[in-house]
């Protein structure tokens, strides 16, 4: 065996091992990035559902408190015009709050998930939440 063949062959083996090592690092990083993206996607969906549930719960509580407020105003025999104006103002503010909550939720999404717009206002957000509830009921009945 000549010296040229010995060194050239050995260098090729090291080069192949080095390239395989680099390919392994690349594959591991790509796999980790893919897994992280999948976990992030699941987390965003869970946080989205939890936020919508909290929004609905708060909205229900506010509506209940408002109904007590207006009933109390009637029981105190306050002027009907005052009650009506107060109702209109409260309804307007409540509607603005609900739509702002949905918009703020969307504005806080990571950029890559903003394209998955499933709803755009309060009504469509609550319709989406109803679908999530229905799907959860179906999934639980299958188990």
Helices and strands as residue ranges (DSSP letters): H 3-75, H 80-107, G 111-113, H 122-142
